[in-house]
Amino acid sequence: MIKVGIIGATGYAGNELVRLLLSHKDVEIKWFGSRSYIDQNYADIYRNLFRLVDAKCMDDNMEELAGQVDVIFTATPQGLCASLVNEDILSKTRIVDLSADFRLKDVSVYEEWYKIEHKSPQYIDEAVYGLCEINRDKVTKDTRIIANPGCYTTCSILTIYPLVKEGLIDPNSIIVDAKSGTSGAGRGAKVANLFCEVNESMKAYGVGTHRHTPEIEEQLGYAAGEDIKIIFTPHLVPMNRGILVTAYANLKKNVTYEEVRAAYDKYYADEYFIRVLDKDVCPETRWVEGSNYVDVNFKIEPRTNRIIMMGALDNLIKGAAGQAVQNMNLMFGFPENEGLKQVPMFP
């Protein structure tokens, strides 16, 4: 049994961490950290956990927390984890960071896109990018910091990765059109996220400037073996959760359905959480909601010598909390799917 602390437990991703970890047979949650609700009953904030969690919210004192738990999840805004972590903390516990603080390996790229100074650049190289299906062998019992990938990033990379890795597409021709439910913007009160602002409407945002762009480029660049540039445009849609990615790229050669399918199967046939759908079946967010699954598929467009790649996931689970638990499982030698076998919810 390992002891877990969560900083940012009252955000959407933090609440999903609590929900998932309560069903994990090898975990005990010791610390429900929250700046906004200190000393309030956690179950008063999330009443779905009434009589399931009997604890009060605590602060974000990582120094104190580190001496009490085996792993800390930081489901916090960008910059906070980097401002708190130090060598003393890392000598006592491990960190799975759900923010972007340790995802990008070039600190100047981080500071350019996030517009903040990085407070702990000395740990960037050590941090492991925790996209389990691609970096599983790098997540070990000796890993001290996991950089949990972004939600858009996870869906985009897993949708495209096999074709970049196998050299079937021109990586510099990739265009990613992505759509997310409103929970992706967090739980904080913002006018742009009010019901009347988002209901019966869709909009693009962060056009040409979204912070997940360099993360996608960096990881797909590793797969391609070269630096790449993509176009990434996110959209906000009036639903609670879910991400749908539709990506486009130029094919390097004429390919058959069977050749492309073989590329996906090469990397994903044995993956528990990635489901490559049958021919002509398009991924839908409703079929992955509430689960750690990712559904992917593709369609060849011979008229233009392009390919259309599609993926869907739950942004709060595989795009955040579920992936964090998956990384924790790898770090501590638990079955990778422990606590994550929830069947997608419908309706």
C-alpha positions in Angstrom: 0.0 0.0 0.0 1.5 3.4 -1.0 0.5 6.7 0.4 -0.5 9.5 -2.0 -0.9 13.2 -1.7 -2.7 15.5 -4.2 -2.0 19.2 -4.6 -4.9 20.7 -6.5 -7.4 18.1 -5.4 -10.4 20.4 -5.9 -9.8 21.1 -9.6 -11.5 18.9 -12.2 -8.4 16.8 -12.8 -7.7 16.6 -9.1 -11.2 15.4 -8.4 -10.8 12.7 -11.1 -7.6 11.6 -9.4 -9.4 11.2 -6.2 -12.2 9.2 -7.8 -9.8 6.9 -9.6 -7.5 6.4 -6.7 -10.3 5.4 -4.4 -10.8 2.3 -6.6 -7.0 1.5 -6.6 -6.4 -1.4 -4.2 -2.8 -0.4 -3.5 -3.3 3.3 -2.7 -4.3 5.4 0.3 -4.9 9.1 -0.2 -3.4 11.0 2.7 -3.5 14.6 1.6 -6.2 16.6 -0.3 -4.4 19.8 -1.1 -6.3 23.0 -2.2 -5.5 26.7 -1.9 -9.1 27.7 -2.2 -10.8 25.3 0.3 -8.4 24.8 3.2 -10.1 23.2 6.2 -13.3 22.6 4.3 -14.6 19.0 4.0 -13.7 17.6 0.7 -17.0 15.9 0.3 -18.8 19.3 0.7 -17.0 20.5 -2.4 -17.6 17.3 -4.5 -20.7 15.7 -3.1 -20.3 12.7 -5.4 -17.8 11.6 -2.7 -20.1 12.0 0.2 -19.4 9.2 2.7 -16.6 8.1 0.5 -14.0 10.7 1.6 -13.9 11.8 5.2 -11.1 14.4 5.1 -10.6 18.1 5.1 -8.7 20.0 2.5 -5.2 21.0 3.3 -2.8 23.5 1.8 -0.1 23.0 -0.8 2.9 22.7 1.6 4.9 20.3 -0.5 7.8 20.3 2.1 5.5 18.9 4.8 3.6 16.6 2.4 6.8 15.0 1.0 7.6 13.4 4.4 4.2 11.7 4.6 3.6 10.1 1.2 5.3 8.0 -1.5 4.1 10.1 -4.4 2.7 13.6 -4.9 0.3 14.5 -7.8 0.4 18.2 -8.7 -2.8 19.0 -10.6 -2.0 22.7 -10.5 -1.6 25.7 -12.8 1.7 26.1 -14.8 4.6 27.3 -12.7 3.5 26.1 -9.2 5.2 22.7 -9.2 8.4 24.1 -10.5 8.3 26.8 -7.8 7.9 24.2 -5.0 10.1 21.3 -5.9 13.6 20.9 -4.6 16.2 18.3 -3.9 15.0 17.7 -0.3 11.5 16.9 -1.5 12.7 14.6 -4.3 14.9 12.7 -1.8 11.7 11.8 0.1 9.0 11.3 -2.5 8.2 11.2 -6.2 6.2 13.7 -8.2 3.7 13.2 -11.0 3.1 16.7 -12.4 -0.1 17.3 -14.4 1.0 20.8 -15.4 3.4 21.7 -18.2 6.3 22.6 -16.0 8.5 19.7 -17.1 7.1 18.6 -20.4 9.3 20.7 -22.7 13.0 20.0 -22.7 14.0 23.5 -23.9 13.4 26.0 -21.1 13.4 28.9 -23.5 10.6 27.3 -25.5 8.6 26.8 -22.2 9.1 30.4 -21.2 8.3 31.7 -24.7 5.0 29.8 -24.9 3.9 30.0 -21.3 5.1 33.6 -20.6 6.5 32.7 -17.2 10.0 32.1 -15.8 10.8 28.5 -15.1 11.8 28.1 -11.4 13.4 24.7 -11.5 15.2 24.2 -14.9 17.7 21.9 -13.3 15.1 19.1 -13.2 13.9 19.4 -16.8 16.3 16.8 -18.2 15.6 14.4 -15.4 11.8 14.5 -15.8 10.3 11.7 -17.9 7.6 12.6 -20.4 4.9 10.2 -19.2 3.1 9.2 -22.4 3.1 5.6 -21.3 2.4 3.9 -24.7 5.4 5.6 -26.2 7.8 6.2 -23.2 6.9 3.2 -21.0 10.4 1.9 -20.8 11.6 5.3 -19.4 9.2 5.2 -16.4 10.9 3.1 -13.8 11.1 2.6 -10.0 14.0 5.2 -10.0 12.0 7.9 -11.8 11.6 10.9 -9.5 9.6 13.3 -11.7 6.9 12.5 -14.3 5.8 15.2 -16.7 2.2 14.1 -17.4 1.3 15.0 -21.0 -1.3 17.6 -21.9 -4.8 16.5 -23.0 -4.8 17.8 -26.6 -1.2 16.5 -26.8 -2.0 13.0 -25.7 -4.8 12.7 -28.2 -2.9 14.3 -31.1 0.3 12.3 -30.6 -1.3 8.9 -30.2 -3.5 9.5 -33.2 -0.6 10.4 -35.5 2.5 8.7 -33.9 2.6 5.4 -35.8 2.5 7.0 -39.2 5.3 9.5 -38.3 7.3 6.7 -36.8 7.0 4.5 -39.9 7.7 7.4 -42.2 4.4 7.1 -44.1 3.6 10.9 -43.9 5.4 14.1 -44.2 5.5 15.4 -40.6 5.8 19.0 -41.6 2.5 18.8 -43.5 0.5 17.8 -40.3 -2.5 19.9 -39.5 -4.4 19.1 -36.3 -8.0 20.2 -35.8 -9.0 19.5 -32.2 -12.1 20.0 -30.2 -12.5 19.9 -26.4 -15.2 20.1 -23.8 -15.3 23.0 -21.4 -13.8 21.1 -18.5 -10.5 21.4 -20.3 -10.4 25.1 -19.3 -10.4 24.2 -15.6 -12.8 24.9 -12.8 -11.9 28.6 -12.2 -14.6 31.2 -12.8 -14.1 32.8 -16.2 -16.6 34.8 -18.2 -15.7 32.9 -21.4 -16.7 29.6 -19.8 -20.1 30.6 -18.5 -23.0 28.6 -19.7 -24.5 31.4 -21.9 -21.1 32.0 -23.4 -20.5 28.4 -24.5 -23.9 26.9 -25.0 -25.2 26.6 -28.6 -21.8 27.8 -29.9 -18.4 26.6 -31.0 -15.2 28.6 -31.4 -11.6 28.3 -32.3 -9.2 29.7 -29.7 -5.4 30.0 -29.2 -5.1 30.0 -33.0 -1.5 29.8 -33.8 -0.5 30.3 -30.2 -1.9 27.3 -28.2 0.6 26.1 -25.6 0.3 22.4 -26.6 1.7 23.1 -30.0 5.4 22.9 -29.1 4.7 19.8 -27.0 3.2 18.0 -29.9 6.0 19.1 -32.2 8.7 18.0 -29.8 7.3 14.5 -29.2 6.4 13.8 -32.9 9.8 15.3 -33.8 11.5 12.6 -31.7 9.4 10.0 -33.6 10.4 11.5 -37.0 14.0 12.0 -36.1 13.9 15.7 -37.0 12.6 19.0 -35.9 9.1 19.5 -37.2 6.5 22.3 -37.3 2.7 21.6 -37.4 -0.5 23.6 -37.5 -2.6 23.1 -34.4 -6.0 24.7 -33.9 -8.1 23.9 -30.8 -11.9 24.5 -30.6 -14.2 24.8 -27.6 -17.4 22.8 -27.9 -20.5 22.9 -25.5 -20.0 19.6 -23.7 -18.5 18.8 -20.4 -15.6 16.5 -21.3 -14.0 14.8 -24.3 -11.4 15.6 -27.0 -11.8 14.8 -30.7 -8.8 15.2 -33.0 -9.0 15.2 -36.7 -5.5 15.5 -38.3 -4.4 15.7 -41.9 -1.0 15.0 -43.5 0.5 14.4 -46.9 1.4 10.8 -47.7 5.0 10.1 -48.8 3.9 7.3 -51.1 0.8 5.5 -52.3 -0.4 3.2 -49.5 -3.2 0.7 -49.0 -5.6 0.5 -46.1 -3.8 -2.7 -45.0 -0.4 -1.0 -44.9 -1.6 1.8 -42.8 -3.5 -0.5 -40.5 -0.4 -2.6 -40.1 1.5 0.5 -38.9 -1.1 1.2 -36.2 -1.2 -2.4 -35.2 2.6 -2.6 -34.9 2.5 0.0 -32.1 -1.0 -0.5 -30.6 -2.1 -4.1 -31.0 -1.1 -5.0 -27.5 -2.0 -1.7 -25.8 -4.7 -2.0 -23.2 -5.9 1.6 -23.5 -5.6 2.2 -27.3 -8.4 0.9 -29.4 -7.8 1.0 -33.2 -11.3 0.9 -34.6 -12.6 -1.2 -37.5 -12.4 0.2 -41.0 -14.6 3.2 -41.7 -15.6 3.6 -38.0 -14.9 7.1 -36.8 -13.9 7.8 -33.2 -16.6 9.6 -31.0 -16.1 11.2 -27.6 -19.2 9.5 -26.3 -17.7 6.1 -26.6 -14.6 6.9 -24.4 -16.2 9.2 -21.8 -15.4 8.3 -18.2 -12.6 6.0 -19.3 -8.9 5.8 -19.9 -9.3 4.6 -23.4 -8.2 6.3 -26.6 -10.1 5.4 -29.9 -8.2 6.0 -33.1 -8.7 5.4 -36.8 -7.8 6.8 -40.2 -9.1 7.3 -43.7 -6.9 7.5 -46.9 -7.8 10.3 -49.3 -6.4 9.2 -52.6 -7.6 12.2 -54.6 -5.2 14.5 -52.7 -2.6 11.9 -51.6 -3.4 12.8 -48.0 -4.5 10.8 -45.0 -7.0 11.8 -42.3 -6.2 10.6 -38.8 -8.8 10.6 -36.0 -8.7 10.1 -32.3 -11.0 10.6 -29.2 -10.4 10.5 -25.5 -11.7 11.8 -22.2 -9.6 14.9 -21.5 -9.9 14.5 -17.7 -8.9 10.9 -17.6 -6.5 9.7 -20.3 -5.8 13.4 -20.9 -5.0 14.0 -17.3 -5.8 12.0 -14.1 -6.0 8.5 -15.7 -2.7 8.9 -17.4 -1.2 10.2 -14.2 -2.4 7.0 -12.4 -1.1 4.9 -15.3 2.3 6.5 -14.7 2.2 5.9 -11.0 1.4 2.3 -11.6 4.5 2.0 -13.8 6.7 3.8 -11.2 5.7 1.4 -8.4 5.5 -1.8 -10.4 1.7 -2.2 -10.2 -0.3 -3.6 -13.2 -0.5 -0.6 -15.6 -4.3 -0.7 -15.7 -4.9 -1.0 -11.9 -7.6 1.4 -10.9 -8.3 2.3 -14.5 -10.6 -0.5 -15.8 -13.7 1.7 -15.9 -15.9 1.0 -18.9 -16.8 4.1 -20.9 -20.1 5.7 -19.7 -23.1 6.0 -22.0 -25.4 7.8 -22.3 
